[in-house]
Structure formats: structure tokens, C-alpha cells
Amino acid sequence: MRVSRNFMTDDKILLPLRQKILLGLTIFVGLFFIVSYNIGLIDQGKLNLFIFFYSFGVSIWLLAFETLVDLDDNRIFFIWLVIGLTQFCFYLLTKDNENFKIYRSQNFDPNNFFNNYISETTTSSLKTLLFFLVVYKIFNTIIKKLTGNCLLNTYRQMSWSHDTIKRKISGLDIVFNVLLFVVIAISALTK
């Protein structure tokens, strides 16, 4: 079997550097948290806080930077989907674990309408990436059917032209970006 010499240099094979960095950090930090939990390397209270910020941060990073544009590539989307499903499995495995329970102050009223939906475990934020990806895929499909273009990130853009893609940012891009941020926030904080 003959292998093409261009295999390693073909842009369709390689991931963009920003994806390599974010994927590497996401996997490394996730594995570090698993090891830290199992050997007690980090205080449980701090670990719980780190897990929340990690889960929330990965989705925010995907949304706010050019990494969102990369998700239009099905290979990259599938890699993130596998990571999202893995995190969701850890959420399901730990949602009733007392080590990850959030202890509220005595003034916290669990019967309050809003408080009734707030998560009781820190690992509930591990479902954020999966929910973000599912909603992203829906929004990206809609915008592609309506405009023929993929969904762009609108955060950190200094003009109405996207810095990386070099196309005009539409109102639909902005609306979907705001809605994706809401999905991230709600999925990170709710049961």
C-alpha cells in the first residue's frame, strides 16, 4: 500500500493549531482532575471549583474564539462531540456523589422558583460541552441553509467583518452567539 507524501502536510488532514492547543489542554486538564480526585492531590473543595470553571471555560473558549468556525469541519466537531459525551458520562456517574455536592448557606431557599432549578453538584457543569455542541449544530445547520455560510464567532471582533473568515458578520450570527452563551450558562448552572 502506497502512502501519499502529502499526508502530513495536507491541510485537510491536520487540525488548526488553535484546535490542537485547546484539545490538548482540555484532555490534559480533564485527566489531571481524574487523577487528582483519585489520589487526593487537590483539596475536594478546590477541585469542585476547578471542575466548574474547566467545564464552563472549554465551551466559552469554543464560542468566543475562532475555534467556533472550526466546528463547521465535521471531523473537528466529532472530536469535540466525543469529548462532550465523555464529560457527560462523568456527569452521570458523579451527579449523586456526595464529594461533589454543593452545600448552600442556611439562607438558601430551595423552594424559590429560580433556586429550584440550580444544580446541587459541581459536576453538573460537565454536561455543558455536549449541550453547547448539539445547539451549535442546529444553529449552524440553520444559518447554512439560510445564508450558505457557517456560523461565526462574534466575540472579540472589532468590526462587522470577521477577522479570520473575512466575511461580513450577520445579525443571525450575533443572535446565535448570544443564544449559545445562554445555553452554556444555563447548562452549567442547572440540574
C-alpha positions as CSV (number, residue, x, y, z in Angstrom):
1,M,0.0,0.0,0.0
2,R,1.5,3.3,-1.0
3,V,1.1,6.3,1.3
4,S,0.9,9.8,-0.2
5,R,3.9,12.1,0.7
6,N,1.5,14.9,1.3
7,F,-0.3,13.1,4.1
8,M,1.3,15.1,6.9
9,T,1.2,18.5,5.1
10,D,-2.3,18.3,3.6
11,D,-4.4,21.0,5.4
12,K,-7.4,18.7,5.3
13,I,-5.7,16.2,7.5
14,L,-4.1,18.5,10.1
15,L,-6.0,20.3,12.7
16,P,-5.6,24.0,13.1
17,L,-3.0,24.9,15.8
18,R,-5.8,26.6,17.9
19,Q,-7.7,23.3,17.9
20,K,-4.6,21.3,18.8
21,I,-3.9,23.6,21.7
22,L,-7.5,23.6,23.1
23,L,-8.0,19.9,22.6
24,G,-4.6,19.1,24.2
25,L,-5.4,21.4,27.2
26,T,-8.9,20.0,27.6
27,I,-7.8,16.4,27.6
28,F,-4.8,17.1,29.8
29,V,-6.7,19.1,32.4
30,G,-9.6,16.5,32.4
31,L,-7.2,13.7,33.0
32,F,-5.4,15.7,35.7
33,F,-8.7,16.2,37.5
34,I,-9.4,12.5,37.4
35,V,-6.0,11.6,38.8
36,S,-6.2,14.4,41.4
37,Y,-9.6,13.1,42.6
38,N,-8.4,9.5,42.8
39,I,-5.2,10.3,44.7
40,G,-6.4,13.3,46.7
41,L,-3.9,15.6,45.1
42,I,-6.2,18.7,45.3
43,D,-8.5,19.6,48.2
44,Q,-12.0,18.5,47.2
45,G,-13.5,22.0,47.6
46,K,-10.9,23.5,45.3
47,L,-11.3,20.5,42.8
48,N,-15.0,21.1,42.7
49,L,-14.5,24.8,41.8
50,F,-11.8,23.9,39.2
51,I,-14.2,21.4,37.6
52,F,-16.9,24.0,37.3
53,F,-14.6,26.6,35.7
54,Y,-13.0,24.0,33.4
55,S,-16.4,22.8,32.1
56,F,-17.7,26.3,31.6
57,G,-14.4,27.6,30.2
58,V,-14.0,25.0,27.5
59,S,-17.4,25.8,26.0
60,I,-16.8,29.5,26.3
61,W,-13.5,29.2,24.6
62,L,-15.0,27.3,21.7
63,L,-17.7,30.0,21.4
64,A,-15.6,33.2,21.8
65,F,-12.6,32.4,19.6
66,E,-12.0,31.2,16.0
67,T,-12.4,27.7,17.3
68,L,-16.2,28.1,16.7
69,V,-15.5,28.4,12.9
70,D,-13.5,25.2,13.1
71,L,-16.6,23.3,14.3
72,D,-18.0,23.5,10.8
73,D,-15.5,20.8,9.9
74,N,-17.3,17.5,10.8
75,R,-14.0,15.8,11.8
76,I,-13.3,18.6,14.4
77,F,-16.9,18.6,15.5
78,F,-16.9,14.8,16.0
79,I,-13.7,15.0,18.2
80,W,-15.4,17.6,20.4
81,L,-18.6,15.5,20.4
82,V,-16.6,12.5,21.8
83,I,-15.1,14.7,24.5
84,G,-18.6,16.2,25.3
85,L,-20.1,12.7,25.5
86,T,-17.2,11.6,27.8
87,Q,-17.7,14.6,30.1
88,F,-21.5,13.9,30.1
89,C,-20.8,10.3,31.2
90,F,-18.7,11.6,34.1
91,Y,-21.6,13.9,35.0
92,L,-24.0,11.0,35.1
93,L,-21.5,8.9,37.2
94,T,-20.9,11.7,39.7
95,K,-24.2,13.5,39.9
96,D,-25.2,11.7,43.1
97,N,-21.7,11.6,44.6
98,E,-21.5,13.4,48.0
99,N,-18.0,14.5,47.2
100,F,-19.3,16.8,44.5
101,K,-22.3,18.1,46.4
102,I,-22.7,21.9,46.7
103,Y,-23.5,22.9,50.3
104,R,-25.7,26.0,50.5
105,S,-26.0,28.6,53.2
106,Q,-28.9,28.5,55.6
107,N,-30.5,31.4,53.8
108,F,-30.8,29.5,50.5
109,D,-34.4,28.7,49.8
110,P,-34.7,25.6,47.7
111,N,-38.4,26.3,47.1
112,N,-37.7,29.6,45.3
113,F,-38.6,29.3,41.6
114,F,-35.1,30.1,40.4
115,N,-33.3,28.1,43.2
116,N,-35.4,25.1,42.4
117,Y,-33.5,24.6,39.1
118,I,-30.0,25.3,40.3
119,S,-27.7,22.3,40.4
120,E,-26.8,20.6,43.6
121,T,-23.5,19.2,42.3
122,T,-20.4,20.8,40.8
123,T,-20.1,18.2,38.2
124,S,-23.4,19.2,36.6
125,S,-21.3,21.7,34.5
126,L,-19.8,18.7,32.8
127,K,-22.9,18.5,30.6
128,T,-22.2,22.0,29.2
129,L,-20.0,21.0,26.3
130,L,-22.4,18.4,25.0
131,F,-25.4,20.7,25.1
132,F,-23.4,23.5,23.5
133,L,-22.3,21.2,20.6
134,V,-25.9,20.0,20.0
135,V,-27.3,23.5,19.9
136,Y,-24.3,24.7,17.8
137,K,-25.0,22.0,15.2
138,I,-28.7,23.1,15.0
139,F,-27.8,26.8,14.6
140,N,-25.0,26.1,12.1
141,T,-27.4,24.0,10.0
142,I,-30.0,26.8,10.1
143,I,-27.5,29.5,9.1
144,K,-26.0,27.4,6.4
145,K,-29.5,26.8,4.9
146,L,-30.4,30.5,5.1
147,T,-27.1,32.1,4.1
148,G,-24.8,29.4,2.7
149,N,-22.2,30.3,5.3
150,C,-21.2,28.7,8.6
151,L,-21.8,30.3,12.0
152,L,-19.1,32.8,13.0
153,N,-18.0,33.8,16.4
154,T,-18.9,37.4,17.1
155,Y,-17.0,37.9,20.3
156,R,-13.6,39.8,20.1
157,Q,-14.4,41.1,16.6
158,M,-13.6,44.8,16.2
159,S,-15.6,45.3,13.0
160,W,-18.6,43.9,11.2
161,S,-16.2,41.8,9.1
162,H,-14.9,38.6,10.7
163,D,-11.1,38.7,11.1
164,T,-10.4,35.1,10.2
165,I,-13.1,34.2,7.6
166,K,-13.1,37.7,6.0
167,R,-16.9,37.8,5.6
168,K,-19.5,40.2,7.0
169,I,-21.0,39.2,10.4
170,S,-24.7,38.9,10.1
171,G,-27.4,39.7,12.7
172,L,-28.1,35.9,12.7
173,D,-24.5,35.3,13.7
174,I,-25.0,37.6,16.7
175,V,-28.3,36.2,17.8
176,F,-27.0,32.6,17.6
177,N,-23.8,33.6,19.6
178,V,-25.9,35.2,22.3
179,L,-28.2,32.1,22.4
180,L,-25.2,29.8,22.6
181,F,-23.8,31.8,25.5
182,V,-27.2,31.4,27.3
183,V,-27.2,27.6,26.6
184,I,-23.7,27.4,28.2
185,A,-24.7,29.4,31.3
186,I,-28.0,27.5,31.8
187,S,-26.5,24.1,31.3
188,A,-23.6,24.8,33.6
189,L,-25.8,26.0,36.5
190,T,-28.9,23.9,36.3
191,K,-29.8,20.3,37.3
